Amino acid sequence: MKRTRYTKADFAWVKWKEADFKRIAADIIRRKRAAYAAIRAIPAAARTFENTVYALEASGDQESDEFNRISLLKEVSTDKRVRKAAADALESLQKKVVEIEFDPRMYAAMKEYAKKKEKLHGPEKLLFEDVMKGYARMGFDLPKPKFLKLKANLKMLGKLSLAFDRNLNEQKDYMLVSEPELDGLPESYRSNLAKVGNKFKITMAYPDVLPYMAGAHDEGRRKELQEKFVRRGGAENVAILKKMFRLRAENARLLGYKTHFDFQTELRMAKSAAHVWRFIKDLERRTKKQAARDLAMLTADKKRRTGNPKAKLASHDIAYLFKHLRKEKFDIDSDVVKEYFPFEHVKQATLDAYQKLLGVVFKRRTDVTLWHPDVQLFDVYDKRNGYLSSFILDLYPREGKYGHAAAFEVTHGRQEGKVYRAPLAAMVANFPKPNPANPSLMSHGEVETFFHEFGHIMHFTLTQAQYRAQAGFNVAWDFVEAPSQMLENWTWDAGMLTRLSKHYKTGRAMPKDLIARIIKARLFGEAWSTRGQLVLASLDYVIHTKGAKDPVKLYADINKKLMGVEPPRRQLWIAGFGHIAHGYDGGYYGYLWSKVYAEDMFSRFAKEGVLNPRTGRDYRRWILEKGSSEEEIKLVEGFLGRKSNDKAFLKSIGA
């Protein structure tokens, strides 16, 4: 199907200001009201899938694109005023959209169509079922007072979520350190730090914090940095989350669900909170012995290094001790490993690998100016059939920018008459920025993160699903990470590590013996890491099933129980837990749940070759192109040619 390549004019939105947001918001509301009125006006006898169900779906297409653009500018604009105006526009829009969408007459229209009992199949059947479930979950079957309460709560949740993000993104805390306090860190790290007088400034951005916590010999400064980091968002965000938790629980009860977690999992692969809890507890059991051995190892090493037989293991020691123990046990110096991963080479080698694997070609665009000179635009072409889609890379830290790594939707793929709307996505990350004096050396973990996030971009941009609601990574929330998690395995393959590596001075690939040691060390600390994920999954589960008067203390208690280590005494860790504020509430377990399918899918690549183009084409056809136009488990089993199982997953976590 024909796809139209984006032109310069299509990116006018990157320059939107406050006045544009107001104009666009007004247009969205006007169009939505008109579209809904047109659907309601159709006589019951004349209703069809096209003029009722599809009309409802299509009415949100342009609205979705514009919401996505405003949301992205809120996270990446270099102008604080634009970020604030975008956040304000979203808050206002969400309230007005809720008013329009919570219209019982639209539900009645869908019921009129349902009475005709037209036989639907495939994507159309799934779309209609999802629409009807969606309306039921919006409370249209409730008595009016409960319905109005639900609607008011949803408006407030939208407002609170935006406030949470704003507090987190706009935080400016930092720590100043002297030259001796950087002992243990490579020159490449130092050269990326801003200076204030004769001190170095360590911000709360991940590229600053994580290397310092793993490398700095000064325990006191590591402790101080961690104490700052675990208070991001502050008491204000804790208060916001408490309100959000109460509102979610109230909404679930209004709708007849036992808990918010049950409400969330109903439409996911897990299907119920009970299934998730059994999954969490099973993994707790399977990782308990190895995690206990890790704890004993770390505690003994802390005593050995300090020469103090009474030394107590603290949370600020963990990354540091794991790094140095890994170096001793496997002869792997992570700072030496970094020398083989200069950012620009890793970036290009990653893009090359995806092109080879998936049968596509990426072409850099230089004719379009985006929101910052560092931001790049690429077009995606099928090797045989022409233009497919486009993607944006915004990879370096900036003040006020989104602080993690994520793939952002911009334009969803979908069929529009005889034309297929080309998908557009943006990968936003915070890797250290290269410069002439410093090539920006990546850790192996950062290489893995790049591969993971770019996997999301491919999932979104290679879609061929007919409907927006089923396109790209619009899949069950506990499956959405699986395609990217599977692709993390490429960074643990000997051949791929040779391709990805190039010493920043000599230009040579990583030696085979070092690659072998890295691969051998893969399971070192994996059980500990899995327990860390279980802490967050359990925290999310307890909050959204049993509730939590003091979520700060709850986090500390769960962390102590599963990890055996006390978090910092004054921690407000949950205040910076963006996942639980939106999207992953009642869903953090999905990282581990989806990894079951990720590792199972990789088992086919492990047998047939990680760059096998035939396997890559099958993966693209079954997993990337279909979105949720078929049930996710059917897609996995179609790709594998068998029933799915958890054998590869358990092996991958050392269980």
C-alpha positions, -999 to 999 in steps of 0.1 A, spaced: 0 0 0 13 35 -9 30 55 18 38 92 16 73 104 28 73 132 53 82 166 40 97 196 58 62 211 61 51 180 81 75 191 109 60 225 115 49 212 148 84 212 163 81 251 165 47 251 182 44 277 210 17 285 235 -6 301 209 -3 271 187 -12 247 215 -44 267 222 -54 268 185 -47 231 181 -66 222 213 -96 241 201 -94 223 167 -92 189 184 -123 196 205 -143 210 176 -134 180 153 -142 155 180 -176 170 188 -185 170 151 -173 135 145 -193 122 176 -224 141 165 -222 125 130 -219 90 144 -248 96 168 -270 109 140 -269 76 120 -303 58 123 -300 24 141 -311 5 111 -284 21 89 -254 13 113 -225 -6 99 -190 -14 111 -176 13 88 -199 42 97 -200 34 135 -171 14 148 -145 24 123 -158 60 123 -152 61 161 -117 48 156 -108 71 128 -122 101 146 -92 99 170 -65 95 144 -55 132 139 -63 139 176 -39 112 186 -11 126 164 -15 160 178 -16 148 214 16 129 208 34 159 194 24 181 223 34 154 247 68 150 231 75 187 231 66 187 268 95 163 273 121 176 248 117 212 240 147 234 248 124 262 259 111 259 295 81 281 285 72 257 257 74 227 280 51 244 305 27 255 279 26 220 264 19 205 299 -8 231 305 -24 224 271 -24 186 278 -40 191 312 -68 213 297 -73 190 267 -76 159 289 -104 175 309 -123 185 277 -118 152 259 -130 133 289 -162 154 288 -168 145 252 -158 108 254 -179 101 285 -211 104 264 -236 76 270 -252 83 236 -220 70 220 -222 38 240 -259 35 229 -248 39 193 -224 10 196 -251 -11 213 -274 -3 183 -247 -17 160 -241 -47 182 -278 -56 179 -274 -61 142 -250 -91 150 -229 -86 119 -203 -113 116 -168 -98 121 -135 -115 118 -98 -108 125 -88 -72 133 -124 -59 129 -137 -84 155 -109 -75 179 -114 -38 174 -152 -39 181 -147 -61 212 -121 -37 225 -144 -7 219 -173 -23 238 -150 -34 267 -136 2 267 -171 17 271 -180 -7 298 -148 1 317 -156 38 313 -186 32 336 -215 37 312 -234 9 329 -232 26 363 -259 47 380 -254 84 371 -239 95 404 -212 68 403 -206 76 366 -201 113 373 -177 105 402 -157 82 380 -154 109 353 -143 135 379 -117 111 393 -102 105 358 -99 142 352 -80 146 384 -57 117 377 -47 133 344 -39 165 362 -19 148 389 1 127 364 12 159 346 22 176 378 42 145 388 61 146 355 67 184 358 82 181 393 105 153 381 117 168 349 123 203 363 144 192 393 179 207 393 197 192 423 234 183 419 265 175 438 299 192 434 330 171 437 367 177 437 393 160 415 403 135 442 367 126 447 365 114 411 392 88 418 381 55 403 364 71 373 379 73 338 389 105 320 360 100 295 336 105 324 353 135 339 355 153 306 317 151 302 310 169 335 304 206 337 327 226 360 318 251 387 350 269 396 375 241 403 347 215 412 329 191 389 291 191 388 273 158 390 236 162 381 208 138 388 209 126 352 216 89 347 248 93 327 262 113 357 248 92 386 252 56 375 289 56 366 297 75 398 279 50 420 297 21 404 332 37 400 339 63 427 362 50 455 350 77 479 322 60 498 311 91 515 304 109 483 287 79 468 264 78 498 257 116 495 249 113 458 226 84 463 207 102 491 201 131 467 191 108 438 165 89 459 148 121 468 141 133 433 105 145 429 104 153 467 76 152 492 53 169 466 54 139 443 48 115 473 17 135 481 6 134 444 10 96 443 -10 90 474 -39 109 458 -35 89 426 -35 56 445 -67 65 463 -84 76 431 -74 45 412 -87 23 440 -120 42 442 -125 39 404 -119 2 404 -145 -3 432 -170 19 413 -166 -3 382 -171 -35 402 -134 -47 403 -119 -59 435 -87 -38 430 -71 -15 405 -47 -43 397 -75 -65 386 -89 -37 365 -55 -32 348 -48 -69 341 -82 -77 327 -71 -67 292 -35 -80 295 -19 -114 290 -19 -121 327 -57 -116 329 -59 -112 368 -40 -99 398 -39 -134 412 -20 -148 382 5 -120 386 11 -126 423 17 -163 417 42 -153 390 60 -128 414 61 -153 443 74 -181 421 103 -159 409 110 -149 445 113 -185 454 135 -194 424 160 -165 430 161 -167 468 192 -189 472 214 -172 446 204 -137 459 213 -149 495 247 -160 482 251 -126 464 243 -108 496 268 -128 516 294 -122 489 288 -84 489 289 -82 527 321 -102 530 337 -80 502 327 -48 520 345 -60 551 375 -71 532 379 -38 513 374 -16 544 394 -38 567 365 -35 592 350 -69 603 320 -50 615 314 -30 583 277 -30 573 267 -34 536 247 -3 524 227 4 493 253 28 480 279 0 480 260 -24 457 269 -11 422 305 -4 433 311 -38 448 295 -57 419 317 -38 394 349 -46 413 340 -82 421 332 -87 384 366 -73 375 383 -97 399 363 -128 392 362 -125 354 391 -102 347 367 -76 333 375 -40 338 343 -21 328 363 10 322 385 -9 297 354 -24 281 340 11 276 371 20 255 357 -4 228 323 13 227 327 49 214 291 62 210 291 70 173 305 36 163 280 18 185 251 39 171 261 31 135 268 -5 141 234 -9 159 216 7 130 236 -15 105 226 -46 125 189 -37 125 190 -30 87 206 -63 80 183 -83 103 150 -68 92 156 -61 55 154 -23 58 175 7 49 178 39 70 185 72 53 195 102 73 176 134 65 194 167 66 167 189 51 146 191 83 154 211 114 140 197 146 140 211 182 177 209 188 207 207 164 217 173 179 184 157 170 184 136 139 157 124 115 159 91 95 136 76 68 130 38 67 129 20 34 121 -17 27 149 -31 6 124 -41 -20 93 -21 -17 102 15 -10 95 40 18 79 27 50 83 52 79 105 76 97 121 80 132 138 107 152 169 102 175 173 127 205 201 110 224 219 134 247 211 150 280 198 186 283 184 206 312 146 201 315 146 171 291 130 138 298 155 120 320 153 84 310 154 64 277 122 58 259 104 55 225 78 82 220 48 78 196 44 107 172 23 94 143 6 60 144 6 38 113 -29 32 99 -48 27 67 -65 59 54 -85 49 22 -59 38 -4 -30 53 15 -12 40 46 -2 67 70 36 63 76 45 58 113 68 83 130 84 77 164 111 94 185 138 77 206 147 99 235 177 90 256 205 105 277 238 90 265 269 111 271 275 134 242 306 129 221 329 158 213 363 162 195 382 157 228 360 129 241 344 102 219 318 94 246 325 59 257 295 37 265 293 9 291 281 -25 279 249 -18 298 244 14 278 250 -5 246 223 -29 257 199 0 265 205 14 230 196 -19 214 165 -22 236 151 12 229 157 11 192 139 -22 192 108 -2 203 113 21 174 113 -8 150 82 -23 166 64 11 160 77 20 126 75 -13 108 38 -19 116 14 -28 89 -17 -30 111 -48 -15 95 -61 3 126 -43 28 148 -55 11 180 -37 -21 169 -6 -6 153 30 -6 164 35 -12 201 -3 -8 208 -2 -43 223 -10 -59 257 10 -39 283 26 -70 296 39 -79 261 50 -44 250 86 -49 262 91 -84 248 103 -74 213 129 -51 227 140 -74 255 146 -101 230 169 -78 210 190 -72 241 204 -107 235 223 -93 204 246 -75 228 257 -108 243 265 -125 211 302 -129 203 298 -119 166 277 -89 174 301 -77 201 328 -78 175 307 -57 152 296 -33 179 331 -27 192 359 -4 180 386 9 203 384 46 204 422 50 199 434 19 179 402 13 159 404 -24 167 375 -46 176 373 -61 211 396 -91 216 379 -124 214 392 -134 249 376 -103 265 343 -110 246 344 -145 259 348 -133 295 320 -108 291 297 -135 279 308 -159 307 300 -132 333 265 -126 320 247 -144 348 269 -128 375 245 -107 396 215 -116 374 195 -131 403 202 -100 423 190 -78 394 158 -99 390 151 -95 428 154 -57 422 127 -59 395 106 -80 419 109 -52 445 92 -28 421 67 -53 408 57 -62 444 56 -25 454 32 -18 425 11 -49 433 7 -42 470 -1 -5 464 -28 -14 438 -43 -43 457 -40 -37 494 -32 0 494 -5 18 512 -8 46 538 29 51 537 43 41 503 78 54 512 80 30 541 64 2 520 92 5 495 118 4 523 102 -27 538 99 -46 505 134 -37 496 148 -49 529 128 -81 527 139 -91 491 173 -76 489 185 -77 526 198 -41 524 183 -10 540 177 19 516 189 54 527 170 65 558 156 97 543 148 81 509 117 92 489 124 67 462 89 64 450 87 102 443 110 95 413 92 63 402 77 76 370 64 42 359 39 41 387 26 76 380 13 66 345 14 36 322 29 10 344 5 12 374 -7 -23 379 17 -33 353 54 -31 364 54 -69 366 52 -67 328 90 -63 325 95 -98 338 63 -113 324 72 -101 288 108 -114 292 94 -149 293 83 -144 257 113 -124 248 137 -152 258 115 -179 242 115 -159 209 152 -155 210 157 -193 212 149 -194 175 175 -168 167 200 -186 189 196 -217 167 194 -200 133 217 -170 137 212 -135 152 216 -119 118 198 -146 98 177 -125 73 151 -153 69 145 -155 106 145 -117 107 118 -115 80 97 -140 100 101 -120 131 92 -88 113 61 -105 97 48 -122 129 58 -98 157 66 -63 144 41 -58 115 10 -72 131 8 -51 163 -22 -64 182 -43 -72 151 -41 -108 165 -37 -120 201 -1 -117 213 3 -153 223 -8 -164 188 19 -141 173 46 -156 195 36 -191 187 33 -184 150 69 -171 150 81 -200 171 61 -227 153 52 -242 187 37 -235 221 56 -210 242 74 -220 275 95 -204 302 126 -226 299 148 -200 282 136 -173 306 145 -192 337 179 -200 323 185 -163 315 180 -153 351 201 -182 365 171 -198 381 
